[in-house]
Amino acid sequence: MAVALIIGATGLVGVNLAARLGSEGGWRCIGVGRTPPADLRGCGLDDFIMADLRAAASLSSQRPLLQEVTHVFYLARVLGENYAIPIRENIEMLGNVLDAVHDLPLLEHVQVMHGLKWYGSHMVPFPIPARESDPRPQGIETFYYAQHDLLAGRQQGEPWTYSTLRPHCVSGVAADGPSNLMLGLAVYAVLMRETGQPLCYPGSQNAFTAALTYTDATLLADVMHWVAVNPAAGNQDFNVANGDMFSWALLWPTLCAYFGVEAGPARENPHFVEDMQALAPVWTEICTKHGLDCVPYERMVDWAFVRASLGLKWDQVMSTEKLAAYGYTGQVDTASMVLRIFDQYRERRVLP
């Protein structure tokens, strides 16, 4: 029996990973976080450890519960205001986890989740497609580099291996996570239809036509499992993406047709967040009219996150050649993924 310690288990990636491991069989999943989920089994977890990873002893004090752990999946991060990500706290958190697990008797692998921001994608245009062998960009602040160095350094001389994965814009169905681009786009489309307005892309024309590579949450979970149990993939870093390229300009007509709303052009709106927040009463009316599961509007979509996700004016493309060279060849069609996610939200009565 393999035992997974999933740190950050109740988020989009953690829930999909637990489901993937459960479908594989032969896995026991232990979640770690500050707040236990209301439905442990609904998150695919067999057990849960309450711990605040910012406190050095919080997880190490649970050592008796960790003795059978074979694989650690680290998905946690600390966020500051306006999506600023403090570097020191995120490094210290991973260090506290490694202190608690590095000498566990059955430990085989530690995996840490990073992303396309490794290449500076959030700050400046970067050489595309981004490859794992690219040098670290100069002048880019991110906790990824220090975490990687810490992880690789702590692995030296140990019997376990490590990996880091770099997806981009992980997309799937989240039970309660406002930082969710697909649900944000869907709610935006429904609101524009309800108020008789065209669905305009809330960013510049350059952002609208930029080439993109996104990552399906189910594909990512499959890669996470594959890398963690594949000895050849030990001590390696992998980009993870669907395997195709798209732009929102190409997908916009499909999205508009799905929701029955008129397609508008790209249009930067400095008041987008405030305008969308003001439509909360309209969404309440939509929920009542269609008998939807009415999640509180402020918990449903973070409009600043939607604007930021759609606002970058340069291509966001990564290569997945290294992953394929190591033997993983799974792919997902992004247009089909988007519509599938919308369908799943409708099935859950979140969308009309």
N, C-alpha and C positions, 0 to 999 in steps of 0.2 A: 504494500500500500504506500503510494506516494502521498506526501502531506505538503500542501501549498500554504504558505503564509502570505496572504494578499493584503498589502498595506495600502489603504485607500480602496477598500473592497466594495464600497457602496456607490461609487461613481460609475459613469458609463463604461469605462474600460474594465473596471473590477467586476462588475456584474456580468459583462460578456465573457470575461475570462473564466469566472466560476461556472457559467453555463457550459462553456467549452470543455472544461475539465470534467464536469459532471457527465457530459455526453460521452466522454472517452471511457469513463469507468476506471476504477482503481485509484481514485484520488479522494482525499479528504481535504476540505478547504476551510481554513481558519482566517477570518477577517480581523483586521486591526484598525481601530479608529477611536476618535474621542466620543462618538455617540453610536450606540448599537442601532441597527436597523429595526424598524417595527416588525418586519417579517424576515426572520433569519433565513428560512428555507426559500422564501421568494427571491432572495439575493443569491441563492445557490450555495449558501454557507452552512457548514456543519457546526461551527463554533465561532465565537467572537471574543476578542480581547480588547477591553477598553484601555487605551493608552494615549497620552499626549506626548508625541514624539519630540516635542521641544524640550521636554524634561529628560535629562540624561538617564535617570533610573526608571523611567516609566515602563519601558518594555523589558529592560534587563531584569526588573523585579518579577517578571512573569516567566523566568527561565524554566520552571518545572513544566509549564504548558507547551514549551517549545522543543522539548527533547526529541520528538519524532519528526520535526520539520525537515523536509528534503529539498524544498525549492522555495525561495523567497522572491516575490514579485513586488517591487517597490514602485508605487504609483502616486505617492503623496507629494504635495508641495504646499508651501505657504504663499498666500497672495496678499499683497498690500492694497492700498487704495488705488483706484483707477487701473487695476490690473498690473501695477508695479509688482515685480517679484523680488523680494529681498534675498540677496545672495547669501549672506552669512547664515541666516536661519535655515535656509534650505540645505546648506552644506552640513550644518550641525545636526539636523534631523537625520540625514542619511548616516552620518557618523554614529549617532546614538543607536540606530538600527544595526549597523555593522558590529558595534560593540556587543550587542545582545545576541547576535547569531553567528559570528564568524567561526566560533569553535564548537558549534553544535555537532554532535557525533555522527549524524546521518546527512548533514548538509551536502548537497551536490551542486547547486547552482543558485546564483543571485542575479536577478535581472532588474534593471533600472530603466524607467521610461523617460526618454527625452523627446526631441521633436525637431522639426525643420528649422526652428530658431537656432539650432546649433550652427547653421550657416549664415546667421545674421539676417534671416529672411524678414524679420519684423522691423528692421531698421533701414536697410539699404538694399538695392538690387544686388544680386549675387550671381556668380557664374552658374549657368544651368546647362544640363541637369546637375544638381548637387550630388556629389559622390562622397562616400565615406572616406576616401583617400584625400579629399581636399584639405589643404592646410586650414587651421583655425583662422577665421578672419580677424584682422587687427581692429582694435577700438570697439569691439562688441562686448557688452556686459551681459553675461548670463551665468547662472549657477551651474549650467551643464558641464562646463570645462572642469571646474574644481570638483564636482561630484565624480566625474569620470576618473580624474587623477586619484581621488581618494579611493574609489572602488578598485581600480587597477592596482594601486599600491597595497591595499589591504589583502588582495588575493595572492600576492607573491608568497610562495612557500606553503600555501594552503591546498588541501585536496580538492576543494570545490572550484568551479569556474564561474565566470560572470558573463553578462551580455548587456548591451544597451540598445534600445530600439528608438528609431526616429520617424514616427508617423507625422502626418499633417492633417489638421482639421478632422479629427476623428468624428465620424458621423454614425449615429444610431438612435435608438429610442431610449430616452432617459426618463426614469420614473419621476424624478424631482430634481432637475438641474437646469437653472435658467441660462447657463452658459452653453446653449445648444442651438447651433446655427440652423439646423433643418427645421426644428419646431418654430424658431423665430421667423424664418421665411414663410412657413405655412400660416402662422397667425397673422403676419403682415398681409399676405395675399387675401385671406378671408376678410380681414378688416377693410381692405381697400374695396373689395367686392361689395361688402355690406354698406359702405358709405358712398358708393357710386364713383369711385376714383380709379384711375388706371394704376397698374402696378409698375411703378418706376424703380429702377435699380438705384438703391440709396448710396451711390458712390460715383466716382468720375468715370468718364468713358474709358480711360486707360485701365481702371480697375475692372470695368465691365468686360473688357476684351482680353484681359491678361490670361495667359495659359496657366492652368492649375493642375495639381495632383492632390487628391484627397484620399482619405483612408477610411474604409468601412470598418466599423467596430467589430463585426464578426470576423472579418479577415484578419484584423489585428490580433484578436484573441487566438485565432488559429496559428498565426506566426509566433505569438508568445509561447504557446505550448510547444510548437515544433522546435524553436531555438533552444528552449529550456531542456529538452530531452535529447537533443542531437549533440553528441560529443564533439563533432567536427565544428560546431558553431560556437564552442566555448571560447571565451575571451575575445569576442568579436563584437563589432557594432554594425547595425543593419538599418538602412532606410526601409520604411514599410509604406507602400502606397498601393492603390487599386490596380495600377499597371497601365492606365490610359491617361490621356490629357484631355481637359475640357476647358471651356470658358463659360462664365455665366451668360454672356451674350448668346452663345449657342443653346444653352439650356432654358433661357428665359421664356421663349414661346411655349415650350413643353410644360413648364411650371404654371404659366398663366392658363393654358388650356385645361390643366388638371383641376384648377380651382374655379374655372369659368370667369376669369377676370380679364379685363382689357390690358394688353401689354403696353407699358409706357417706356420711354427712353431712360438712359442713365441720367440721373440728376442728383448732384450733391445738394444735400439739405442740411445746413448747419443746425437746424432745430429738429432733426429727425427724432432724437431721443425724447425730447419734450412732447413732440406731436404724437408719438406713439403712446407715451404714458397717459396722455390726455384721453385716449380712446378706451380706457379701462371700462367705463360704463357700457360702451358699445359691445365689448366682448362679453360682459355679463348678460346682456340681452341675447346675444348669439347663443350662449350656453343654455339659457332658459328656453329659447325657441326650438333648439335642436336636442334638448335633453342630454347635454354633454356633462362629463365629469368635470365640474368647474373648479379647476385648480386656481387658487388666488393669483390674480393677474401679475402681481409683482414677483411671485415665485415661478411664474411660467416662462417668462422671457426676460433676459437682460438686454435691453435695446442698445446699450452702449457696447456690449459685446458683439451684437449683430453688426452695428456700424463699423466697429474696428475690424471685424473679420472680413467685411466686404470692401474695406477702404484702401487696401494696399494697391499701389499703382504699378506694380511690376510683376513679372512672371514668378510663379511659385512652383517650380518643377524639380523633382528629385528623380534620380536613377534608382531602379531596383535590380540592377544587373548583378550586384554582389549577392543578394539574397537568392537569385536564380542560379548563380554559379555554385552556391552551396547546396542547391537541390530543392529549394522551395519555389514552386512555379504557379501557385494560386493567384488568380486575378478576379477582379470585380468590375463590371461595367458601371461607371459612375452615374449615368443617367438612370439606369435601372435601379441602382441603389437609392437614389433620391426618391423616386416614385414608390419604392417598396417601403421606405421609412414613412412616407405620408400615409400609405395604406395601413401600416401598423398603428399609427396614431388614430386613424379613423376607427379601426377595429377596437381600440381601447376607449372609444368615445371621448377622445381628447379634442378631435377635430370634427367639424360637420361634414 
